Amino acid sequence: MQDAREELNKIDKSLADNAKAMKANEEALKRWAAQTIFQFAQARAAADGTISEIEGEVLIQAGEALDLFDSKTASAMRSVNKSFDSLDTENAQQVIAELRRQLEYLTSK
């Protein structure tokens, strides 16, 4: 009787471990699918050689909706997107400074 209970406990643990592994695989597949969709959207947006401010905003919203990045990252991306819209050789240093500021913002706690 004790042996049967021990065997059932082993089976229960094995089933629980399998359920955890299946959940992890499901999450990995969901993440992969979201990344694939986002990459396709990026490629389509850049097909003409550039990503406009509107296309950038669509990509940002798509990334948020697909849970590829959080709202803090999206906010930083919007700032960068707007900076690039006014990019020319005279304000390149301002854009680079904005990129640095956004990176610091994202990596600060």
C-alpha positions as CSV (number, residue, x, y, z in Angstrom):
1,M,0.0,0.0,0.0
2,Q,2.8,2.4,0.9
3,D,4.6,1.6,-2.3
4,A,1.5,2.4,-4.3
5,R,1.2,5.8,-2.6
6,E,4.8,6.6,-3.3
7,E,4.3,5.6,-6.9
8,L,1.2,7.8,-7.1
9,N,3.1,10.7,-5.6
10,K,5.9,10.3,-8.2
11,I,3.3,10.3,-10.9
12,D,1.6,13.4,-9.5
13,K,4.9,15.2,-9.3
14,S,5.8,14.1,-12.9
15,L,2.4,15.4,-14.1
16,A,2.9,18.7,-12.3
17,D,6.4,19.1,-13.8
18,N,4.9,18.3,-17.3
19,A,2.2,20.9,-16.8
20,K,4.8,23.5,-15.9
21,A,6.9,22.6,-18.9
22,M,3.9,22.8,-21.2
23,K,3.0,26.3,-19.7
24,A,6.6,27.5,-20.3
25,N,6.5,26.2,-23.9
26,E,3.1,27.8,-24.5
27,E,4.5,31.2,-23.3
28,A,7.6,30.8,-25.4
29,L,5.5,30.0,-28.5
30,K,3.3,33.1,-27.8
31,R,6.4,35.3,-27.4
32,W,7.9,33.9,-30.6
33,A,4.6,34.5,-32.5
34,A,4.4,38.1,-31.2
35,Q,8.0,38.8,-32.2
36,T,7.4,37.3,-35.7
37,I,4.4,39.4,-36.2
38,F,6.2,42.5,-35.0
39,Q,9.2,41.8,-37.3
40,F,6.9,41.4,-40.2
41,A,5.3,44.7,-39.5
42,Q,8.7,46.4,-39.2
43,A,9.8,45.0,-42.5
44,R,6.6,46.2,-44.2
45,A,7.0,49.7,-42.6
46,A,10.6,49.9,-43.8
47,A,10.0,48.5,-47.3
48,D,10.3,51.9,-48.9
49,G,13.6,52.5,-47.1
50,T,12.4,54.6,-44.2
51,I,10.0,54.4,-41.3
52,S,7.8,57.5,-41.1
53,E,6.7,59.0,-37.7
54,I,3.2,57.5,-38.3
55,E,4.6,54.1,-39.1
56,G,6.9,54.4,-36.0
57,E,3.9,55.1,-33.9
58,V,2.0,52.1,-35.3
59,L,4.9,49.9,-34.5
60,I,5.2,51.3,-31.0
61,Q,1.5,50.6,-30.4
62,A,1.8,47.1,-32.0
63,G,4.8,46.3,-29.7
64,E,2.8,47.4,-26.7
65,A,-0.3,45.4,-27.8
66,L,1.8,42.3,-28.3
67,D,3.5,42.7,-24.9
68,L,6.9,43.0,-26.4
69,F,7.7,46.1,-24.3
70,D,6.1,48.1,-21.5
71,S,4.7,51.6,-21.5
72,K,7.9,53.1,-20.2
73,T,9.8,51.7,-23.1
74,A,7.0,52.8,-25.5
75,S,7.2,56.3,-24.1
76,A,10.9,56.5,-24.7
77,M,10.4,55.1,-28.2
78,R,7.9,57.9,-28.9
79,S,10.4,60.5,-27.9
80,V,13.0,59.0,-30.1
81,N,10.5,58.7,-33.0
82,K,9.6,62.4,-32.7
83,S,13.3,63.3,-32.6
84,F,14.1,61.5,-35.8
85,D,11.2,63.2,-37.5
86,S,13.1,66.5,-37.3
87,L,16.5,64.9,-38.0
88,D,19.0,66.8,-40.2
89,T,22.8,67.3,-40.1
90,E,22.5,70.4,-37.9
91,N,20.5,68.8,-35.1
92,A,22.1,65.3,-35.2
93,Q,23.8,66.0,-31.8
94,Q,20.5,66.9,-30.3
95,V,19.0,63.7,-31.5
96,I,22.0,61.7,-30.1
97,A,21.6,63.5,-26.8
98,E,17.9,62.6,-26.7
99,L,18.8,58.9,-27.4
100,R,21.2,59.0,-24.5
101,R,18.6,60.6,-22.3
102,Q,16.0,58.0,-23.2
103,L,18.5,55.1,-22.6
104,E,19.3,56.6,-19.1
105,Y,15.6,56.9,-18.4
106,L,15.0,53.3,-19.3
107,T,17.9,51.9,-17.4
108,S,17.3,53.9,-14.2
109,K,15.4,52.3,-11.4
